[in-house]
Amino acid sequence: MFTKSTALNFLKNILNITIVIITHDLETIKTVLDRFIILKQKIIFDGNITEALNSEDEFIRDFLTNKGK
């Protein structure tokens, strides 16, 4: 059975296509996306998950670790 993340990774890797996703789903952000942006009235982050988790911006780190709920 395919999960959403598995299906998206299959499409991305096997078919060698670019996928544009609008999501708040942290699992998708962490497991599927090579690069993403975070918007907060403007672009406040543009990069990959490692860069985001190491960001000095507390809002970005909290968003990705679910502390911002």
SEFIZA-3560 file (N, C-alpha, C; in Angstrom, 3 decimals):
REM SEFIZA-3560
<numar><xx>0.837</xx><yy>-1.185</yy><zz>0.000</zz><atom>N</atom></numar>
<numar><xx>0.000</xx><yy>0.000</yy><zz>0.000</zz><atom>CA</atom></numar>
<numar><xx>0.883</xx><yy>1.250</yy><zz>0.000</zz><atom>C</atom></numar>
<numar><xx>0.569</xx><yy>2.177</yy><zz>-0.875</zz><atom>N</atom></numar>
<numar><xx>1.312</xx><yy>3.423</yy><zz>-0.964</zz><atom>CA</atom></numar>
<numar><xx>0.796</xx><yy>4.436</yy><zz>0.049</zz><atom>C</atom></numar>
<numar><xx>1.707</xx><yy>5.077</yy><zz>0.753</zz><atom>N</atom></numar>
<numar><xx>1.340</xx><yy>6.247</yy><zz>1.542</zz><atom>CA</atom></numar>
<numar><xx>1.484</xx><yy>7.453</yy><zz>0.630</zz><atom>C</atom></numar>
<numar><xx>1.001</xx><yy>8.588</yy><zz>1.075</zz><atom>N</atom></numar>
<numar><xx>1.139</xx><yy>9.802</yy><zz>0.268</zz><atom>CA</atom></numar>
<numar><xx>2.612</xx><yy>10.090</yy><zz>-0.007</zz><atom>C</atom></numar>
<numar><xx>3.451</xx><yy>9.975</yy><zz>1.006</zz><atom>N</atom></numar>
<numar><xx>4.882</xx><yy>10.246</yy><zz>0.846</zz><atom>CA</atom></numar>
<numar><xx>5.528</xx><yy>9.256</yy><zz>-0.115</zz><atom>C</atom></numar>
<numar><xx>5.178</xx><yy>7.977</yy><zz>-0.003</zz><atom>N</atom></numar>
<numar><xx>5.737</xx><yy>6.952</yy><zz>-0.888</zz><atom>CA</atom></numar>
<numar><xx>5.325</xx><yy>7.215</yy><zz>-2.331</zz><atom>C</atom></numar>
<numar><xx>4.067</xx><yy>7.544</yy><zz>-2.548</zz><atom>N</atom></numar>
<numar><xx>3.574</xx><yy>7.808</yy><zz>-3.900</zz><atom>CA</atom></numar>
<numar><xx>4.267</xx><yy>9.029</yy><zz>-4.507</zz><atom>C</atom></numar>
<numar><xx>4.414</xx><yy>10.081</yy><zz>-3.731</zz><atom>N</atom></numar>
<numar><xx>5.077</xx><yy>11.285</yy><zz>-4.243</zz><atom>CA</atom></numar>
<numar><xx>6.547</xx><yy>11.018</yy><zz>-4.550</zz><atom>C</atom></numar>
<numar><xx>7.235</xx><yy>10.285</yy><zz>-3.667</zz><atom>N</atom></numar>
<numar><xx>8.636</xx><yy>9.942</yy><zz>-3.929</zz><atom>CA</atom></numar>
<numar><xx>8.765</xx><yy>9.075</yy><zz>-5.174</zz><atom>C</atom></numar>
<numar><xx>7.830</xx><yy>8.146</yy><zz>-5.387</zz><atom>N</atom></numar>
<numar><xx>7.841</xx><yy>7.307</yy><zz>-6.584</zz><atom>CA</atom></numar>
<numar><xx>7.738</xx><yy>8.177</yy><zz>-7.833</zz><atom>C</atom></numar>
<numar><xx>6.768</xx><yy>9.072</yy><zz>-7.852</zz><atom>N</atom></numar>
<numar><xx>6.585</xx><yy>9.945</yy><zz>-9.008</zz><atom>CA</atom></numar>
<numar><xx>7.817</xx><yy>10.809</yy><zz>-9.259</zz><atom>C</atom></numar>
<numar><xx>8.344</xx><yy>11.354</yy><zz>-8.185</zz><atom>N</atom></numar>
<numar><xx>9.507</xx><yy>12.242</yy><zz>-8.297</zz><atom>CA</atom></numar>
<numar><xx>10.730</xx><yy>11.501</yy><zz>-8.818</zz><atom>C</atom></numar>
<numar><xx>11.015</xx><yy>10.339</yy><zz>-8.258</zz><atom>N</atom></numar>
<numar><xx>12.248</xx><yy>9.621</yy><zz>-8.583</zz><atom>CA</atom></numar>
<numar><xx>12.150</xx><yy>8.762</yy><zz>-9.839</zz><atom>C</atom></numar>
<numar><xx>11.104</xx><yy>7.988</yy><zz>-9.981</zz><atom>N</atom></numar>
<numar><xx>10.978</xx><yy>7.081</yy><zz>-11.109</zz><atom>CA</atom></numar>
<numar><xx>10.677</xx><yy>7.836</yy><zz>-12.400</zz><atom>C</atom></numar>
<numar><xx>9.790</xx><yy>8.800</yy><zz>-12.323</zz><atom>N</atom></numar>
<numar><xx>9.410</xx><yy>9.546</yy><zz>-13.519</zz><atom>CA</atom></numar>
<numar><xx>10.278</xx><yy>10.773</yy><zz>-13.752</zz><atom>C</atom></numar>
<numar><xx>11.160</xx><yy>11.073</yy><zz>-12.773</zz><atom>N</atom></numar>
<numar><xx>12.068</xx><yy>12.222</yy><zz>-12.883</zz><atom>CA</atom></numar>
<numar><xx>11.304</xx><yy>13.510</yy><zz>-13.192</zz><atom>C</atom></numar>
<numar><xx>10.312</xx><yy>13.792</yy><zz>-12.349</zz><atom>N</atom></numar>
<numar><xx>9.513</xx><yy>14.996</yy><zz>-12.549</zz><atom>CA</atom></numar>
<numar><xx>9.623</xx><yy>15.910</yy><zz>-11.332</zz><atom>C</atom></numar>
<numar><xx>9.302</xx><yy>17.165</yy><zz>-11.550</zz><atom>N</atom></numar>
<numar><xx>9.240</xx><yy>18.138</yy><zz>-10.472</zz><atom>CA</atom></numar>
<numar><xx>7.801</xx><yy>18.222</yy><zz>-10.005</zz><atom>C</atom></numar>
<numar><xx>7.612</xx><yy>18.232</yy><zz>-8.694</zz><atom>N</atom></numar>
<numar><xx>6.282</xx><yy>18.316</yy><zz>-8.111</zz><atom>CA</atom></numar>
<numar><xx>6.211</xx><yy>19.582</yy><zz>-7.258</zz><atom>C</atom></numar>
<numar><xx>5.175</xx><yy>20.374</yy><zz>-7.467</zz><atom>N</atom></numar>
<numar><xx>4.939</xx><yy>21.557</yy><zz>-6.653</zz><atom>CA</atom></numar>
<numar><xx>3.781</xx><yy>21.224</yy><zz>-5.722</zz><atom>C</atom></numar>
<numar><xx>4.008</xx><yy>21.382</yy><zz>-4.415</zz><atom>N</atom></numar>
<numar><xx>3.012</xx><yy>21.021</yy><zz>-3.407</zz><atom>CA</atom></numar>
<numar><xx>2.786</xx><yy>22.210</yy><zz>-2.485</zz><atom>C</atom></numar>
<numar><xx>1.530</xx><yy>22.463</yy><zz>-2.195</zz><atom>N</atom></numar>
<numar><xx>1.187</xx><yy>23.431</yy><zz>-1.151</zz><atom>CA</atom></numar>
<numar><xx>0.678</xx><yy>22.605</yy><zz>0.019</zz><atom>C</atom></numar>
<numar><xx>1.392</xx><yy>22.644</yy><zz>1.148</zz><atom>N</atom></numar>
<numar><xx>1.043</xx><yy>21.772</yy><zz>2.269</zz><atom>CA</atom></numar>
<numar><xx>1.442</xx><yy>22.365</yy><zz>3.609</zz><atom>C</atom></numar>
<numar><xx>0.766</xx><yy>21.909</yy><zz>4.632</zz><atom>N</atom></numar>
<numar><xx>1.176</xx><yy>22.158</yy><zz>6.013</zz><atom>CA</atom></numar>
<numar><xx>1.552</xx><yy>20.843</yy><zz>6.671</zz><atom>C</atom></numar>
<numar><xx>1.557</xx><yy>19.761</yy><zz>5.889</zz><atom>N</atom></numar>
<numar><xx>1.834</xx><yy>18.425</yy><zz>6.407</zz><atom>CA</atom></numar>
<numar><xx>3.335</xx><yy>18.250</yy><zz>6.640</zz><atom>C</atom></numar>
<numar><xx>3.718</xx><yy>18.192</yy><zz>7.910</zz><atom>N</atom></numar>
<numar><xx>5.140</xx><yy>18.123</yy><zz>8.259</zz><atom>CA</atom></numar>
<numar><xx>5.798</xx><yy>16.847</yy><zz>7.758</zz><atom>C</atom></numar>
<numar><xx>5.072</xx><yy>15.738</yy><zz>7.742</zz><atom>N</atom></numar>
<numar><xx>5.634</xx><yy>14.481</yy><zz>7.252</zz><atom>CA</atom></numar>
<numar><xx>6.039</xx><yy>14.606</yy><zz>5.786</zz><atom>C</atom></numar>
<numar><xx>5.193</xx><yy>15.234</yy><zz>4.980</zz><atom>N</atom></numar>
<numar><xx>5.516</xx><yy>15.451</yy><zz>3.568</zz><atom>CA</atom></numar>
<numar><xx>6.725</xx><yy>16.364</yy><zz>3.430</zz><atom>C</atom></numar>
<numar><xx>6.761</xx><yy>17.427</yy><zz>4.204</zz><atom>N</atom></numar>
<numar><xx>7.892</xx><yy>18.358</yy><zz>4.152</zz><atom>CA</atom></numar>
<numar><xx>9.194</xx><yy>17.630</yy><zz>4.491</zz><atom>C</atom></numar>
<numar><xx>9.157</xx><yy>16.803</yy><zz>5.513</zz><atom>N</atom></numar>
<numar><xx>10.376</xx><yy>16.139</yy><zz>5.990</zz><atom>CA</atom></numar>
<numar><xx>10.814</xx><yy>14.970</yy><zz>5.115</zz><atom>C</atom></numar>
<numar><xx>9.880</xx><yy>14.285</yy><zz>4.452</zz><atom>N</atom></numar>
<numar><xx>10.246</xx><yy>13.046</yy><zz>3.754</zz><atom>CA</atom></numar>
<numar><xx>10.212</xx><yy>13.124</yy><zz>2.233</zz><atom>C</atom></numar>
<numar><xx>9.577</xx><yy>14.135</yy><zz>1.677</zz><atom>N</atom></numar>
<numar><xx>9.410</xx><yy>14.174</yy><zz>0.227</zz><atom>CA</atom></numar>
<numar><xx>10.155</xx><yy>15.342</yy><zz>-0.421</zz><atom>C</atom></numar>
<numar><xx>10.092</xx><yy>16.498</yy><zz>0.187</zz><atom>N</atom></numar>
<numar><xx>10.561</xx><yy>17.713</yy><zz>-0.479</zz><atom>CA</atom></numar>
<numar><xx>12.075</xx><yy>17.870</yy><zz>-0.420</zz><atom>C</atom></numar>
<numar><xx>12.663</xx><yy>18.179</yy><zz>-1.567</zz><atom>N</atom></numar>
<numar><xx>14.090</xx><yy>18.491</yy><zz>-1.636</zz><atom>CA</atom></numar>
<numar><xx>14.336</xx><yy>19.935</yy><zz>-1.213</zz><atom>C</atom></numar>
<numar><xx>13.358</xx><yy>20.773</yy><zz>-1.478</zz><atom>N</atom></numar>
<numar><xx>13.473</xx><yy>22.201</yy><zz>-1.205</zz><atom>CA</atom></numar>
<numar><xx>12.065</xx><yy>22.725</yy><zz>-0.976</zz><atom>C</atom></numar>
<numar><xx>11.924</xx><yy>23.700</yy><zz>-0.085</zz><atom>N</atom></numar>
<numar><xx>10.610</xx><yy>24.283</yy><zz>0.170</zz><atom>CA</atom></numar>
<numar><xx>10.765</xx><yy>25.717</yy><zz>0.644</zz><atom>C</atom></numar>
<numar><xx>9.652</xx><yy>26.434</yy><zz>0.610</zz><atom>N</atom></numar>
<numar><xx>9.636</xx><yy>27.793</yy><zz>1.150</zz><atom>CA</atom></numar>
<numar><xx>8.598</xx><yy>27.844</yy><zz>2.265</zz><atom>C</atom></numar>
<numar><xx>8.798</xx><yy>28.770</yy><zz>3.188</zz><atom>N</atom></numar>
<numar><xx>7.811</xx><yy>29.057</yy><zz>4.227</zz><atom>CA</atom></numar>
<numar><xx>7.405</xx><yy>30.508</yy><zz>4.035</zz><atom>C</atom></numar>
<numar><xx>6.088</xx><yy>30.704</yy><zz>3.949</zz><atom>N</atom></numar>
<numar><xx>5.541</xx><yy>32.035</yy><zz>3.765</zz><atom>CA</atom></numar>
<numar><xx>4.915</xx><yy>32.528</yy><zz>5.062</zz><atom>C</atom></numar>
<numar><xx>5.165</xx><yy>33.771</yy><zz>5.370</zz><atom>N</atom></numar>
<numar><xx>4.514</xx><yy>34.446</yy><zz>6.499</zz><atom>CA</atom></numar>
<numar><xx>4.363</xx><yy>35.906</yy><zz>6.077</zz><atom>C</atom></numar>
<numar><xx>3.387</xx><yy>36.146</yy><zz>5.214</zz><atom>N</atom></numar>
<numar><xx>3.150</xx><yy>37.399</yy><zz>4.515</zz><atom>CA</atom></numar>
<numar><xx>4.216</xx><yy>37.670</yy><zz>3.457</zz><atom>C</atom></numar>
<numar><xx>5.350</xx><yy>37.004</yy><zz>3.535</zz><atom>N</atom></numar>
<numar><xx>6.411</xx><yy>37.053</yy><zz>2.535</zz><atom>CA</atom></numar>
<numar><xx>7.234</xx><yy>35.776</yy><zz>2.713</zz><atom>C</atom></numar>
<numar><xx>8.162</xx><yy>35.521</yy><zz>1.836</zz><atom>N</atom></numar>
<numar><xx>9.021</xx><yy>34.345</yy><zz>1.971</zz><atom>CA</atom></numar>
<numar><xx>9.986</xx><yy>34.582</yy><zz>3.123</zz><atom>C</atom></numar>
<numar><xx>9.899</xx><yy>33.722</yy><zz>4.155</zz><atom>N</atom></numar>
<numar><xx>10.822</xx><yy>33.849</yy><zz>5.282</zz><atom>CA</atom></numar>
<numar><xx>11.860</xx><yy>32.731</yy><zz>5.287</zz><atom>C</atom></numar>
<numar><xx>11.641</xx><yy>31.702</yy><zz>4.454</zz><atom>N</atom></numar>
<numar><xx>12.627</xx><yy>30.625</yy><zz>4.342</zz><atom>CA</atom></numar>
<numar><xx>12.549</xx><yy>30.014</yy><zz>2.957</zz><atom>C</atom></numar>
<numar><xx>13.718</xx><yy>29.683</yy><zz>2.404</zz><atom>N</atom></numar>
<numar><xx>13.822</xx><yy>28.998</yy><zz>1.110</zz><atom>CA</atom></numar>
<numar><xx>15.047</xx><yy>28.098</yy><zz>1.196</zz><atom>C</atom></numar>
<numar><xx>14.823</xx><yy>26.785</yy><zz>1.265</zz><atom>N</atom></numar>
<numar><xx>15.942</xx><yy>25.859</yy><zz>1.376</zz><atom>CA</atom></numar>
<numar><xx>15.472</xx><yy>24.448</yy><zz>1.623</zz><atom>C</atom></numar>
<numar><xx>16.332</xx><yy>23.629</yy><zz>2.239</zz><atom>N</atom></numar>
<numar><xx>15.978</xx><yy>22.231</yy><zz>2.507</zz><atom>CA</atom></numar>
<numar><xx>15.724</xx><yy>22.026</yy><zz>4.005</zz><atom>C</atom></numar>
<numar><xx>15.329</xx><yy>20.815</yy><zz>4.358</zz><atom>N</atom></numar>
<numar><xx>14.933</xx><yy>20.528</yy><zz>5.742</zz><atom>CA</atom></numar>
<numar><xx>16.092</xx><yy>20.704</yy><zz>6.731</zz><atom>C</atom></numar>
<numar><xx>17.289</xx><yy>20.308</yy><zz>6.334</zz><atom>N</atom></numar>
<numar><xx>18.450</xx><yy>20.457</yy><zz>7.223</zz><atom>CA</atom></numar>
<numar><xx>18.713</xx><yy>21.932</yy><zz>7.506</zz><atom>C</atom></numar>
<numar><xx>18.671</xx><yy>22.738</yy><zz>6.451</zz><atom>N</atom></numar>
<numar><xx>18.881</xx><yy>24.177</yy><zz>6.631</zz><atom>CA</atom></numar>
<numar><xx>17.795</xx><yy>24.780</yy><zz>7.523</zz><atom>C</atom></numar>
<numar><xx>16.566</xx><yy>24.339</yy><zz>7.343</zz><atom>N</atom></numar>
<numar><xx>15.454</xx><yy>24.877</yy><zz>8.138</zz><atom>CA</atom></numar>
<numar><xx>15.600</xx><yy>24.518</yy><zz>9.610</zz><atom>C</atom></numar>
<numar><xx>15.937</xx><yy>23.266</yy><zz>9.881</zz><atom>N</atom></numar>
<numar><xx>16.073</xx><yy>22.836</yy><zz>11.277</zz><atom>CA</atom></numar>
<numar><xx>17.265</xx><yy>23.486</yy><zz>11.973</zz><atom>C</atom></numar>
<numar><xx>18.241</xx><yy>23.931</yy><zz>11.192</zz><atom>N</atom></numar>
<numar><xx>19.409</xx><yy>24.623</yy><zz>11.750</zz><atom>CA</atom></numar>
<numar><xx>19.274</xx><yy>26.138</yy><zz>11.695</zz><atom>C</atom></numar>
<numar><xx>18.112</xx><yy>26.605</yy><zz>11.278</zz><atom>N</atom></numar>
<numar><xx>17.877</xx><yy>28.037</yy><zz>11.139</zz><atom>CA</atom></numar>
<numar><xx>17.962</xx><yy>28.737</yy><zz>12.495</zz><atom>C</atom></numar>
<numar><xx>18.408</xx><yy>29.954</yy><zz>12.465</zz><atom>N</atom></numar>
<numar><xx>18.420</xx><yy>30.769</yy><zz>13.686</zz><atom>CA</atom></numar>
<numar><xx>17.047</xx><yy>31.350</yy><zz>13.967</zz><atom>C</atom></numar>
<numar><xx>16.115</xx><yy>31.237</yy><zz>13.010</zz><atom>N</atom></numar>
<numar><xx>14.767</xx><yy>31.763</yy><zz>13.165</zz><atom>CA</atom></numar>
<numar><xx>13.917</xx><yy>30.784</yy><zz>13.984</zz><atom>C</atom></numar>
<numar><xx>13.511</xx><yy>31.210</yy><zz>15.160</zz><atom>N</atom></numar>
<numar><xx>12.760</xx><yy>30.351</yy><zz>16.076</zz><atom>CA</atom></numar>
<numar><xx>11.418</xx><yy>29.913</yy><zz>15.483</zz><atom>C</atom></numar>
<numar><xx>10.749</xx><yy>30.801</yy><zz>14.745</zz><atom>N</atom></numar>
<numar><xx>9.464</xx><yy>30.457</yy><zz>14.127</zz><atom>CA</atom></numar>
<numar><xx>9.625</xx><yy>29.271</yy><zz>13.181</zz><atom>C</atom></numar>
<numar><xx>10.661</xx><yy>29.279</yy><zz>12.369</zz><atom>N</atom></numar>
<numar><xx>10.895</xx><yy>28.199</yy><zz>11.410</zz><atom>CA</atom></numar>
<numar><xx>11.153</xx><yy>26.886</yy><zz>12.129</zz><atom>C</atom></numar>
<numar><xx>12.025</xx><yy>26.884</yy><zz>13.098</zz><atom>N</atom></numar>
<numar><xx>12.325</xx><yy>25.654</yy><zz>13.855</zz><atom>CA</atom></numar>
<numar><xx>11.076</xx><yy>25.133</yy><zz>14.568</zz><atom>C</atom></numar>
<numar><xx>10.331</xx><yy>26.033</yy><zz>15.210</zz><atom>N</atom></numar>
<numar><xx>9.124</xx><yy>25.627</yy><zz>15.930</zz><atom>CA</atom></numar>
<numar><xx>8.077</xx><yy>25.054</yy><zz>14.980</zz><atom>C</atom></numar>
<numar><xx>7.909</xx><yy>25.657</yy><zz>13.822</zz><atom>N</atom></numar>
<numar><xx>6.948</xx><yy>25.160</yy><zz>12.829</zz><atom>CA</atom></numar>
<numar><xx>7.286</xx><yy>23.731</yy><zz>12.427</zz><atom>C</atom></numar>
<numar><xx>8.553</xx><yy>23.454</yy><zz>12.198</zz><atom>N</atom></numar>
<numar><xx>8.969</xx><yy>22.133</yy><zz>11.708</zz><atom>CA</atom></numar>
<numar><xx>9.053</xx><yy>21.083</yy><zz>12.805</zz><atom>C</atom></numar>
<numar><xx>9.039</xx><yy>21.490</yy><zz>14.047</zz><atom>N</atom></numar>
<numar><xx>9.071</xx><yy>20.519</yy><zz>15.136</zz><atom>CA</atom></numar>
<numar><xx>7.736</xx><yy>20.481</yy><zz>15.876</zz><atom>C</atom></numar>
<numar><xx>6.727</xx><yy>21.112</yy><zz>15.300</zz><atom>N</atom></numar>
<numar><xx>5.369</xx><yy>21.116</yy><zz>15.852</zz><atom>CA</atom></numar>
<numar><xx>5.243</xx><yy>21.886</yy><zz>17.160</zz><atom>C</atom></numar>
<numar><xx>6.211</xx><yy>22.697</yy><zz>17.517</zz><atom>N</atom></numar>
<numar><xx>6.127</xx><yy>23.469</yy><zz>18.758</zz><atom>CA</atom></numar>
<numar><xx>5.236</xx><yy>24.698</yy><zz>18.571</zz><atom>C</atom></numar>
<numar><xx>5.006</xx><yy>25.071</yy><zz>17.329</zz><atom>N</atom></numar>
<numar><xx>4.231</xx><yy>26.270</yy><zz>17.052</zz><atom>CA</atom></numar>
<numar><xx>2.737</xx><yy>26.060</yy><zz>17.028</zz><atom>C</atom></numar>
<numar><xx>2.260</xx><yy>24.919</yy><zz>17.496</zz><atom>N</atom></numar>
<numar><xx>0.814</xx><yy>24.622</yy><zz>17.479</zz><atom>CA</atom></numar>
<numar><xx>0.039</xx><yy>25.543</yy><zz>18.367</zz><atom>C</atom></numar>
//
